[in-house]
Structures are given as structure tokens and as C-alpha cells.
Amino acid sequence: MTHLSVEMLAADAAEPITSAGHAQLGIAVLAGIAVIVLLITKFKLHAFLSLIIGSLVLGAVAGAPLDKAITSFTTGLGTTVAGTGVLIALGAVLGRLLADSGGADQIVDTILAKAGRGAMPWAMVLIAGIVGLPIFFEVGIVLLIPVVLLVARRGNFSLMRIGIPALAGLSVMHGLIPPHPGPLSAIDAVGANLGVTLALGVVVAVPTAIIAGPVFSRYAARWVDVRPPENLVPERGTADPAKRPGFGITVATVLLPVVMMLAKALVDIVVDDPAAGVQRVFDVVGSPLIALLTAVVVAMFTLGRAAGFTRGRIAATVEKSLGPIAGVVLIVGAGGGFKQTLVDAGVGQMILDLSKGWHVSALLLAWLIAVAIRLATGSATVATISAAGLTAPLAADMSTAHTALLVLAIGAGSLFFSHVNDAGFWLVKEYFGLSVGQTLKTWSVMETLISVVGIGCVLLLSLVL
């Protein structure tokens, strides 16, 4: 079953909850988002609960019967968790094996050993890109912060000169590259080809990460010249290189699911016959579920066993990896529920109706919608899922390449200007020992750069594809 058919079934499962006019729908959307923002920022309510309440408020203001609003929300939640929940869990297991085995340390130490002082910011963005590929942004920060702080202190660097490239690499991966939850959910919602999106995502991600990372870090270091806080510089784990998996096998394991998904995309382009045996095989091999599951099983041997883990230790590592992602799965699912409530209320059709007379490309419109939701909710994943649901009708007449670019436009918009309603903002502030003003001048500007450069690259690609 394709991603598109899953989304169509989800849409069919929930009847339209209201036929309200555009003005009422607009007020309903603003009310729903305002409630979510207020509950998260003012009352410190968990994002999962806030999204449920916000969805019900949206339905109520739109004039929907409560039972229809509940059905829309639960349908969207179930579809989103079914589509991405297992993938999130597999990504968490792979990330934990990478961290606990010392594989992440091995990647870091190998690259840093070969990088000179001038190349260190470039090394950091490369490290973040590789390490951040299979793991969540928050996990990536926790994983890389010890490296960033130690490198800055050992090399007497400004913390921003080293930290910004690492953050840029992680953030770009999080917003643009599957198998991260946001891009996967957007691919599912608009019916994009995963392999094509992944390939074009890499094309967009490389220049975006360079500009927002090593290039911008020169200016960020001048604006905010801080040194690593002594009380935050931790001891390195897995210090004995003999107990770590090798660099080559670690990188190969991390890249394995990406290679499998890209192979499927390549076969789809070359063969282009759904009935062909080769294409059917690669449809299975290159599916996100099989690709990530294969990487996890391989990692148990290439990372776990190579680090001397017993079977019991590997089992404990897998179990330990699943607990912390429960909240992530619920938030992503609730974001899908909010998205479905928006769709069933008719907001997607309203946007299409209102934008018919606009001389704005569909890609730019999708980016603007994601920006608005990101600024309001603070969550890149919620912004991606919601914007994808709203703009899915725009993909109906698009080519495969342009549908993939629609996903990337949404992903770029979801990263725009992180501020005080974003958990990542506070994570960066506390780890780097910055003030709110310093965090805005560095982290927030970096996120905005990623968003603007990302949509710029997407629009340029749309001219040639």
C-alpha cells in the first residue's frame, strides 16, 4: 500500500466535520493554535495534552459536533502513529546502539584527528550530519554537546565557532532528511516518493548546512564570544578506542538505511514498471520499515558485538532506547490528530480557494504555512505534519520531483526562527550557558538561515526539474 493510499484512507475514514465559511474557519484555526501556544508556554502543559485540547477547540469553534471532532483527531493520531511510530522506535534503537557502543565517539574522534584548526567548524558540521542522520535532534544534541564543549576548550575556540556548525548539521537533518519523523510524516501526507525526497533533500541540505553552519559561525562567534562553561564540560565516555567499533563499519551501518532507500528510488526511475520483479523486490527492501529494521539488526552485530556487548547487554540497550521516545511518539501522533482536524474542517480547501488568485508558487505557499505554524507552536514536527496536511491538495497535479520539493519546502518552513516556545531553544541555551538574548542572536538566527536558504534551494531546483 502506498503512502498516498494510506492518507486517502485516513481522509475517507473521517467525515468532514463542518461546512463553515472561510471567516469562521480562519477564526477556528487561530483559536486552536492560540490555545496550543498558551497551554504550552503559559501553563507549561505537555504538548501532547495541549494538542488534544487545541484540536477540540478548533473543531468546536468551526461549528463541529464534538463526536466528529474527536473522530477526526483519533483518526489522524492513529494514522500518524501507524505510519511513523514504528520508524521512530527503530531510529531510537539505532541511535542508542550508536551511542552506547562508542560508535558515535569513534566517528567524532576519527574526523577530529584528521581536521586541522581551520577545518574544525567544517568537521563539526560533517560529524553532526553523519551522527544526526538516524537519531532525533534532541538526542543528537545530548550526544554531541560533550564533543562540542571539549573541542572548544581543547582548541581554545569560541563556543559559537564550534557549536553552531554542529547545531546546523543536526537541525538540517531533522527538518529535511527522512527517516526523521517530520519529513516522513510529510511524505506520507502528500504522497511523495521517499527515495526522490531523500535524494533531493541531500542536495538541499548540503549548501544549507554549509551556509548556516561554518559560514554563519564566523559571525555568530563575533556577536556572542563565549567560552565553554566549566561546570558543563563533561567527561568523555567510552574512552578506550579498543572497545569501540571501527570507523568504517560504524559509518556504513549508519548509512545503510539511506543506501537501501536510495536504491529503491533508483530502481523506480530506471525500471518504472510496478509489475516488474526487480522493482517489487526493491519496493520491499527500500521501504523505511525494512531499511531501518535491517540497520538495527546489523548494528547489533557491527556496533554491539564489536564493542563486546553480550546478548543481554544488547537487549538491555534496545529496551533502554524505547522508554524516552514514548513522549515523542505521542506528540507526533497528536500533531497528526491536529492536522487531521484541520483537514476535515476544510482548512485545506479554504487555503486552496483563497490562494487561487495569488501569484505565489505552491512551494512558497507551503513554506509560509509551515513558518506560521512553527512560529505559533514552537515545534518543527507539529509544523511539518500540520502544514503537510493542509497543503496535500496542492500535490494533486504535481510531478514526482515537485511533490518531493513540496515536502522539502514544508520542512524548511518548519525550522524558521526558533524562539521561547521551542524546547530546542531552551536546550541550546542551557547547554551552552547563554542568555536569552545571546540564544536569539545565534541559535534563532541560525534556524532562520536554514529555513530561508532551504526554501531558496528548493525554488531553484523547481526551475530545473
KANOR-V918060 format. One record per backbone hydrogen bond with DSSP energy under -1.0 kcal/mol. CO is the residue of the C=O (numbers start at 1). NH is the residue of the N-H. E is the energy in kcal/mol with one decimal. If there is no record, write none. Layout:
co=<CO CO>
nh=<NH NH>
e=<E E>
//
This chain:
co=<2 3 4 5 6 7 8 9 21 22 23 24 25 26 27 28 29 30 31 32 33 34 35 36 37 38 38 39 46 47 48 49 50 51 52 53 54 55 56 57 58 59 60 65 66 67 68 69 70 71 72 73 74 75 76 77 78 79 80 81 84 85 86 87 88 89 90 91 92 93 94 95 96 97 98 102 103 104 105 106 107 108 109 117 119 120 121 122 123 124 125 126 127 128 136 137 138 139 140 141 144 145 146 147 148 149 150 151 152 158 159 160 162 163 164 165 166 167 168 169 170 171 172 173 177 180 181 182 183 184 185 186 187 187 193 194 195 196 197 198 199 200 201 202 204 205 206 207 208 209 210 211 213 216 217 219 220 224 226 229 240 241 246 247 248 249 250 251 252 255 256 257 258 259 260 261 262 263 264 265 266 267 273 276 277 278 279 280 281 282 284 287 288 289 290 291 292 293 294 295 296 298 298 299 299 300 301 303 304 305 310 311 312 313 314 315 316 317 323 325 326 327 328 329 330 331 332 333 334 335 336 337 338 339 340 341 342 343 344 346 347 348 349 350 351 355 361 362 363 364 365 366 367 368 369 370 371 372 373 374 379 380 381 382 383 384 385 386 387 391 392 393 395 399 400 401 402 403 404 405 406 407 408 409 410 412 413 419 422 423 424 425 426 427 428 429 435 436 437 438 439 442 443 444 445 446 447 448 449 450 451 452 453 454 455 456 457 458 461>
nh=<6 7 8 9 10 11 12 13 25 26 27 28 29 30 31 32 33 34 35 36 37 38 39 40 41 42 43 45 50 51 52 53 54 55 56 57 58 59 60 61 62 64 63 69 70 71 72 73 74 75 76 77 78 79 80 81 82 83 84 85 88 89 90 91 92 93 94 95 96 97 98 99 100 101 104 106 107 108 109 110 111 112 113 120 123 124 125 126 127 128 129 130 131 132 140 141 142 143 144 145 148 149 150 151 152 153 154 155 157 162 163 164 166 167 168 169 170 171 172 173 174 175 176 177 180 184 185 186 187 188 189 190 191 192 197 198 199 200 201 202 203 204 205 206 208 209 210 211 212 213 215 216 217 220 221 223 224 226 159 232 243 244 250 251 252 253 254 255 256 259 260 261 262 263 264 265 266 267 268 269 270 271 276 280 281 282 283 284 285 286 287 291 292 293 294 295 296 297 298 299 300 301 302 303 304 305 306 307 309 308 314 315 316 317 318 319 320 321 326 329 330 331 332 333 334 335 336 337 338 339 340 341 342 343 344 345 347 346 17 350 351 352 353 354 355 358 365 366 367 368 369 370 371 372 373 374 375 376 377 378 383 384 385 386 387 388 389 390 391 394 395 396 398 403 404 405 406 407 408 409 410 411 412 413 414 415 416 422 426 427 428 429 430 431 432 434 439 440 441 442 444 446 447 448 449 450 451 452 453 454 455 456 457 458 459 460 461 462 465>
e=<-1.8 -2.0 -2.4 -2.5 -2.2 -2.4 -2.5 -2.0 -2.5 -2.8 -2.3 -2.4 -2.6 -2.3 -2.6 -2.7 -2.6 -2.6 -2.3 -1.9 -2.7 -2.8 -2.6 -2.2 -2.9 -2.0 -1.5 -3.0 -2.5 -2.5 -1.6 -2.4 -2.9 -2.1 -2.0 -2.5 -2.4 -2.3 -2.5 -2.8 -1.9 -2.9 -1.4 -1.9 -2.4 -2.1 -2.4 -2.3 -2.8 -2.3 -2.3 -2.6 -2.6 -2.4 -2.3 -2.6 -2.4 -1.9 -2.5 -2.1 -2.6 -2.0 -2.5 -2.5 -2.1 -2.1 -2.4 -2.4 -2.3 -2.4 -2.1 -2.0 -3.2 -1.8 -2.2 -2.2 -2.1 -2.4 -3.1 -2.2 -2.1 -2.5 -2.0 -1.0 -2.5 -2.4 -1.8 -1.7 -2.7 -2.6 -1.9 -2.3 -3.1 -2.5 -2.8 -2.4 -2.1 -2.3 -2.6 -2.6 -2.9 -2.8 -2.2 -2.9 -2.3 -2.0 -3.1 -2.6 -2.2 -1.0 -3.4 -1.8 -1.2 -2.6 -2.8 -2.3 -2.0 -2.7 -2.5 -1.7 -2.3 -2.2 -2.3 -1.6 -1.4 -2.2 -2.5 -2.4 -2.6 -2.2 -2.3 -2.4 -1.1 -1.6 -2.4 -2.6 -2.5 -2.7 -2.4 -1.9 -1.6 -2.3 -2.9 -2.1 -1.5 -2.9 -2.0 -2.4 -2.5 -1.4 -2.1 -1.4 -2.5 -2.5 -2.2 -2.4 -2.7 -1.3 -2.9 -1.7 -1.7 -1.6 -1.8 -2.5 -2.4 -1.9 -2.2 -2.3 -1.0 -2.6 -2.3 -2.1 -2.5 -2.4 -1.6 -1.7 -2.4 -2.4 -2.4 -1.8 -2.5 -3.0 -2.3 -2.1 -2.3 -2.3 -1.9 -1.2 -2.8 -2.7 -1.2 -2.9 -2.6 -2.4 -2.8 -2.0 -2.3 -2.4 -2.7 -2.6 -1.5 -1.1 -3.1 -2.2 -2.3 -1.8 -1.1 -1.4 -2.5 -1.6 -2.4 -2.5 -2.2 -2.3 -2.4 -2.3 -2.5 -1.5 -1.7 -2.6 -2.2 -2.5 -2.7 -2.6 -2.9 -2.5 -1.9 -1.9 -2.5 -2.3 -2.4 -2.0 -2.2 -2.5 -3.1 -1.6 -2.1 -1.5 -1.2 -2.2 -2.6 -2.1 -2.8 -2.8 -2.0 -1.1 -2.4 -2.4 -2.0 -2.4 -2.2 -2.2 -2.5 -2.3 -2.1 -2.6 -2.7 -1.7 -2.9 -2.4 -2.2 -2.4 -2.7 -2.7 -2.5 -2.3 -1.9 -2.1 -2.3 -1.6 -1.7 -1.3 -1.4 -2.3 -1.8 -2.1 -1.7 -1.6 -1.9 -2.5 -2.1 -2.5 -2.6 -2.2 -1.9 -1.3 -1.4 -2.2 -1.1 -2.0 -2.5 -2.2 -2.4 -2.3 -2.3 -2.3 -2.2 -2.2 -2.0 -1.0 -2.0 -2.5 -2.4 -1.9 -2.4 -2.3 -2.1 -2.7 -3.0 -2.3 -2.2 -2.0 -2.5 -2.1 -2.6 -2.0 -2.5 -2.0 -1.6>
//
